[in-house]
Amino acid sequence: MIRVLAAGDRFIRASLFRAELEQALPEGIEVVETEFGWPDVPFGRVAEVDEASGTEDELIDALRGSTAIVTQLAPLTERVMDAVPELRFIGVSRGGPTNVNVEAARRRGIQVANVPGRNGVATAEMTIGLSLALMRRIPLAQASMMAATWRGDLYRSDAVGREVAGSVIGLLGAGAVGSHVAKTFAAMGAHVLVFDPYLPAGRLDASIEQVATADEVFRRSDLLSVHARLTPETARMVNTDTLALMKPGALLVNAARGGLVDYDAVAASIEAGRLGGAAFDVYPEEPVDFGHALFRLAKDGRDVVVTPHIAGASQETAVRAARGVAEELRRFLRGEPAMSPLTDGARAAQP
């Protein structure tokens, strides 16, 4: 009998992990549940890992005797691995396993697998929603109705919003999220530009234009959406200099990573009347500083749309994530290669 810890939270519940594990491996496993407080309790750094929920001591107590763990945010640190030497498999139900010390797992022969792309559709749809809200000024109209004010002036020629059809939509990055956004906007009648230096030519639909430089996307876009990975090279790729390349009145959307954008520069550009507006679901620090100029601009009725990092959160994302790690564990226990291995570990005995 293989003991598996289902370490859930309040987005991907331990009970969902259990259901998917029992579906993938109906015999030969004992599933034990524990649950941490995220998102009601913010995640953070735990020892040497980031974006983790719960404490090392809590996890060690729950994990003892387990061959495997499936989790989204449990802190899989070197200390935890040392305390549970029987651990052979870590299934992380997210694309970026920052809560796992992958190198420590590799040294101990523990297999680590993740679920890249689990929230690609959800994030793409949220990006499109943010873009539409910004282009059609939906939050401003909603706020006026909630204030019992009939804003007939929003029908004036200088106040109405814009259509996607006929607009130039620029994307910085075209991975699982960006490519879905590109296809959707193209289907809506936009002219879509994409800059992605890692994307082979011809990978996207012929109706989508791949360009050679990021600067071209900044210069030509009516609305620019950021979908790059956060690396030292892409950090603050949207900054004072690149914002200055954009058309007066152009719009900016970021539902990828907060570190890709200089938010001070964005606020300054909106205040100066150059950037037409912005929509954000991610921020450099979370929870955010509500004293930042962006939130003041939003309260003042400027075209700033803000949501609390929920782009990837959908019912389908949770199921897809739990199902993904359950399948990875099934493969591990059967001695089959992982779909998304981050390390390779010794195979466990079949249940």
ZAPA-748443 format. One record per residue: residue in one letter; x, y, z of N, C-alpha, C in turn. Coordinates in steps of 0.02 Angstrom, whole numbers, plus 50000, padded with zeros to 5 digits. Last residue first. Layout:
AXYZXYZXYZ...
This chain:
P500894998049656500424996949710500054990349700Q502604995049616501914995549594501444994249652A503865004849695503574998349681502844999249660A504435019749609504175016149667503925009249646R505935024049528505245022049523505035018349587A506945037949570506865030749568506125028949568G506685052549464506805049149527506725041649519D507085067549385506945060449377507115057049443T506215083349384506785079049403506585071949386L505185087449309505675092549329506305089249357P504185080849178504655079749233505095085749246S502815078749116503145085149130503635084349188M502535065249100502365069849047502745076349054A503705052249145503265057849162503115062049101P503705035049093504005041749094503485047049109E503185022149210503135025449145503455032349149G503015014949326503665014849294503675017949225R501865016149394501875010949342502555010549306L502105027149473502015020649506502025014849456F502175037049372502745035649416502685028649446R500875036949320501445035249278502055033249320R500165041249434500015034849403500605032449360L500725054049448500855048949499500705041949472E500195060049333500925059549341501105054249394E498835059449362499095055549305499855054849310A498805068349469498595061349480498865056949423V499175080049408499655076949455499455069749471G498015081949324498695081449297499185078249344R496945083049411496975077249366497675076349338A497255095249470497235089249511497285082949468A497165103549354497785103149393497805096749435R495855101949311496405100349265497055099349304V495165107049424495085100049404495665097849359A495605120449421495715116249480495675108849462T495155124649294495875124649311496015120049369E493775124149309494095119449264494855119049276Q493525134649393493365127849416493725122649374S494925145849391494265143649366494135136649394A496145157049393495705153549440495035152049407G496995165049323497055157849314496575153749355A496605177949366496545176049296496565168449287I496685184049487496205178449481496165175749410H497285195749551497655189749529497205183549527P496115205249576496605202649625496915195949606T496055218749453495765212749484496305209249526V495695234349379496135230449423495745224649454V495795246349256495415240549278495895236149318V495665262749218496115258049250495675252449279D495295276249159495215269549130495755264849156R494735285649304495145284749244495075277549219G494045287649422493655286749360494075286349297D494745287849537494575294349508494205293749441K495045274749562494515277849602494285284449572A496105273349470495495269449461494905272549500L497035282149527496765283549460496115279749448R497285275149645496995281849648496685283649581F497875264049593497235263249626496895269949636L499065269449540498595265949497497905265449528A499795274449649499445279149605498945275649559H499555264949801499895266249737499465270549691G498895261149912499065268149907499415269949842F498805247749913498235251349887498335258849886D499955236849872499935243149908499365247349878V499335219649868499595225849839499605231549890P499965203849933499445208749919499745215649901E501165206549805500485204549821500465201749892E502085216449694502025213749762501295212349776P501835218549557502515216749580502525213949651Y500335209949500500675215749528501365213649553V498925206349392499535204349429499935210549446D497935211449318497735206249365498325204049409F497525226949244498015222649276497675217549321A497415238349113497045233249151497555228249178A497415255749070497765249449082497315244849122G497445269748952497195265949010497565259349016G498145277948864497425278748872497135275248932L499605287048892499305280348890498555281048905R499535301648907499815298248848499525291248841G499175308649018498715308648962498985305248900A499885308149132500105313049083499655313349021E499285297349194499175304049222499375309449172I499805287249114499085288449114498945295449140S501165288349147500955289249078500205290549072A501155285549284501385292149261501155293449189A500725272249282500315277349314500505284249290V501835266549214501165266149186500715271549215A502875268849305502905271949238502215271849205D502455260949411502525268149421502525271749353Y502535248349355501865251149369501895258649384D503335240549238503485245949285502835249749299V503095223149213502875230049202503115234649257L503435210549250503555212349180503435219749167G503055207549379503735210049368503895211949296G501785201849371501855208849389502535211649374R501345191749233501755192549293501845199949308A499945192049163500475187049162500875187149227A499035201349127498785196049171499305190449176N498985217149074499465212249100499115207549149V498745228948944498445223648986499005219049010L498495245548886498965240348908498605235448954L498135256348744497945252948806498435247248821A498425272948676498445265648673498325262748743G498525286748681497865283748693497855276148690P499805287748562499405291348613498715288148619K500685272348538500245277448512499915281248569M502285269548620501595267848604501205273848576L503525273348661503465271148592502735270348571A503415275448796503475281348753503415279648679L503485262648845502835266048845502845272148799T504865260948839504435257248792503735260048789D505315270048938505555270548869505085266948821T504645265949057504565272749031504765273248957N504115249049017504425254149060504345261049028V504025232649005503585238448994503805243749043M504985225049060505045226148988504555231748966R505225221149192505065228149176505175229649102A506125207049139505895210949197505815218349176T506715200049037506045202849024505785207049082E507955195949086507925199749023507255203049012P507665188449200508055194649207508025199049144T505935184249168506635182449172507025188949184L504355178849151504745183549189505455180849198R503715176348985503955173549048504365178949084A502435186948914503105184248917503225180748984H501265193748885501225186548897501905183148902V500305208248882500965205448900500875198048917S499535217548754499455212848809500105209048820L499005232948693499575228448700499465224048762L498035240848573498035237648639498595232648641D498575246048460498055249948494497965247348565S500295244648413499705241948446499225247348470R501505249248359500925248348314500275246748350R502515250348456502365256048412501685255348377F502575237848523502425243948560502185249548513V502945229948413502305228848446502095235048486E504215234948387503695235548336502995234448365D504915231348501504775238448489504235239348436A505125217848487504615220048535504425227348522T505345212248317505575215548378504985217348423A504755205448211505445203848229505675206848294V503115197748217503575203148202504245201748234Q501815188648145502395188348189502895193648169E500115190648129500755193048105501295192448159I498885179048088499225182448143499925184348121S498395171447987498085177947996498425182148051A499015159147996499265163847946498975170847954D499305154248166498875154748107499125160148061L501015150248216500345153048225499955153148160R502175145148163501835141148214501115143648224G502915152848075502395148648048502015144448098A504435152348165504025155548113503525150448086P504425147448337504635146448268504165149848219L504675157648473504155154548433504395153648361Y505535165048546505595157848552505095154048509P505225178448530505845176048500505935168448504D503795185248489504005179848533504635176848503F502575196548456503295195948461503445190448512V501185198348350501505194348403502255195048398L499675206548310500395206448305500685202348363V498125205448231498525203348289499265203048271H496765214348198497405212848167497895211548225A495155207348243495735211648255496315209748210G494085198648231494185203648179494755208448191M493945188148313493495193848325493605199448276A494985180048277494305177848259493795183448268A496005187148340495985186848267495295184748243F495695184548474495635191448448495615191548372T495945170548473495285173248489495195180248463K497295169448440496785166348397496095169248409A497875176548549497975178648480497435175848435V497495168848660497265175748654497315178048582H498225157348629497495156948634497195163948628S499525162348636499285159548573498525159048572G499625166248772499645171148718499385168548653V499565153748842499075158948851499055163648791A500625145948791499965142948799499425148148806G501465159548708501465152748734500755150048740A501875171948652501335167948623501405160648643G502365188748680502365181848702501765178148674L501525202248677502225200748692502255193748722L500385207248555500535202548609501285201648616G499235219548501499925217048504500035212748564I497965223148392498105220248458498805217248457V497175235448311497815231848310497965229548381S495435233948265495985236348307496615232348295G494475227148192494825232748161495385235648202A493615222748335493645222048262493955228248232V493525228648462494085224348446494165223748370E493035245948476492905238948458493555235148448R493005257548615493255255148550493045247848539G491865269448694492425264848690492585262748619V491485287148705491315280148690491955275948684A491895300148721491865295948781491735288548765D491765308348614492415308448647492435303948708S490435306648576490965304248531491645303948565R489425300648713489725306048673490305303348632Y488955291448798488795290248727489095295748683L489215295848922489655290448898489495288448826D488205304448956488795307348922489275302048897G487315297449030487185298248959487775300948921R487425289849161487955293349125487785293349050W486485291249299486405289149229486895293249186T486895285249454487005290849408486955288349337A486995276649562486335279249543486395285549500A488165270449578488105276849612487445280349595M488015260049493488005258449565487955264849607M488185266949373487535264049389487475262449463S489535270249381489045275549378488345272949396A490145257649381490205261949440489685267449440Q489835253349250489575249749309489585254149370A490605262349175489885262249168489555258849227L491885258449219491655265349229490895265749224P491945244949175491955246549247491715253649262I491855246849030491325243549068491355245149142R492515252048918492435256148978491885253349025R492905244748811492205247048811492025250848875M494245242048842494075245148778493375248148778L494135235848970494515242048961494295245648897A493375224548945493165229248997493505236048988L494185218548848493515220948829493265226048880S495295215348928495365219548869494695222548849L494745206749023495045213049045495095217948986G494375196248934493875199848974494135206648998I495625192248889495135194848841494595198848877T496145187649010496485192948973496005196248923M495255177349037495265183149081495605189049047E495615168448935494935171248937494895177448981A496935165648974496795168748909496105171948909T496725159549098497095165849095496975169449029A496005148049056495715152749104496055159549100V496945141748972496295144048945495995149348991G498015139249064498105143149002497455145948975N498175132249179497715137949181497755142249117R499075122149146498445120349178497935126049175G500335123949092499755125349050499085123949082P501145110749179501175116949141500555117849098V501185103349313500645103349264500665109949225N502615092949364502145098449372501615098149316A503615082149466503255083449404502745089049416V505035074949532504585080649536504275081649467Q505715061149618505435063749556504965069549571I507175060949711506445061749715506195064449648G508535060049732508215055149689507455055249692R509135069949800508885064349840508525059149798R509435079449705509985076249741509765070149780R508135083349669508555079849621509125076149657A507725090149784507385084049765507815079949717A508595101049777508635096549834508295089949819E508105106749658508785104149661508885099349719V506825110949695506905105749644507605102749647N505965114949818506685115249807506855109449760V504415122149779504805115949785505545117449773N503715133249748503655130749817504045124349829T503795135249613504245139149655504225137049729P503375128449489503425125249554503905128849601G502265134049380502885136449408502975133849479G501055127049355501565127549304502245129549330R500415114749472500475121549445501035121649394S500405104049565499845105249519499845112349493V501685093149582501505100149594500995102249542G502135078849662501725081149606501475088149622I503495070049707503155076349721502785078449658F504095054849773503745058249718503405064549744R504675049249884504975047649819504675051649762L505005049150056504675052750001505045051449936E505725044050160505345039350119505005042550059P506235054550233506675051350184506315046250140V505765067650295505345062250268505745058550214A506715076950330506295074150384505865068250361D507245080650207507665077150255507255073750309M506135087450155506365081350123506815077250169V506085098450243505515093750239505745087150209R507315104650214507185102050281506605097050281E507125108450082507635103450097507515100450166T505325109950055505995112450066506485106750078L503915112249998504355106449992505085108849994P502545118750061503255120650057503715114650057A501115117549952501465115250012502215116650006L500385120949838500775126149871501145123849934Q499785109749777499885115749739500415120249772T500135091949776499995098349809500045103949759V500455075749825500195079949772499955086349805I501755064949873501335070649891501085073849826A502265048449924502125053549874501705059049904T502495040350031502935039449973502865045249925S502385044850201502115045250134502655044150081G502865045650329502615039250307502365039150235R502395062550354502785056650378502445050150355L501585073250321501905069450267502255063150290A501125080150431500635076950387500955072050339D502335084650487501875080550527501385076750483I502825092550379503195086550403502735081950442L501865102850375501935098150319502295091850340E502075109450496501415106650479501465101350425D503425113150480503235108550533502555105350520E503365122250372503735116050365503515110950418T501685128850348502355128950376502705122250365G500685136850217500805132350273501535132750296S501175139350050500655140150101500765134850155A502285148849944502095142749980501575144350033E503115157249865502405156049850502175149449880D504765149349874504305155049869503595152649856V506015142349985505545142049929505045147849932E506845141850097507155143650033506675143649974A505655146750213506365144650207506615146650138V504415152550119504525147950175505215145050166R503575166850063504195163150064504225158850127G501795164650035502405168650044503015164150042F500005167250020500605163150019501215167750026P498745173650133499205174450077499785169550080V497305165050169497935167150200498445167750144D496415162150070496185166450124496775169150165P496845153149973497025160249965496785164850021W497865145550101497825149750042497195148250003G497935136450210497455141850211497405146350151F497945118350180498235124650202497775130450185E497595101750229497405107650191497705113850223T497715084150199497835089950241497695096050198E497335066650188497215073550170497465078450223V497935051850113497855055750175497795063050156V497585037250030497625044450023497475047650090E498395023049984498045026050041498135033550036I498265012049845498505018249876498065020049935G497735000749784498435000549805498695007049834E496625006649656496845001549703497575002749723P496385017149568495845014949612496055009949665L497075029549510497375023749543496875020849593A496215038949454496805036749416497105030349443Q495255040149555495045038649487495625035849446E496015043549663495645037249666495375035249598L496485055949619496945050449633496595043849632E495295063349611495675062049550496185056349560A494905063249747494455060649696494835058949632R496015069649808495835062749825495415059649769F495945082549753496535078349741496355071049753L494725085949811494775085549739495385081349719S495055086149947494545081349924494555080549848A495905096849954496185090149964495695084849939R495555109049827495415105849891495735098849894I496215122249766496215115149747496155111249812F495825132849857495675132949786495655125849759R496235130549983495535132349974495355134049902D497255115849969497135122449995496415124249979G498035099750003497645104649967497655111549998A498925086749989499015093050027498665098649988A498795070850005498455075849965498455082350004L500025059050016499735064850050499435069449998V499925041750005499985047949968499665053550009R500645026050025500315031650060500465038050021I500335010649951500705016849945500315022449979M500424994050000500005000050000500445006250000
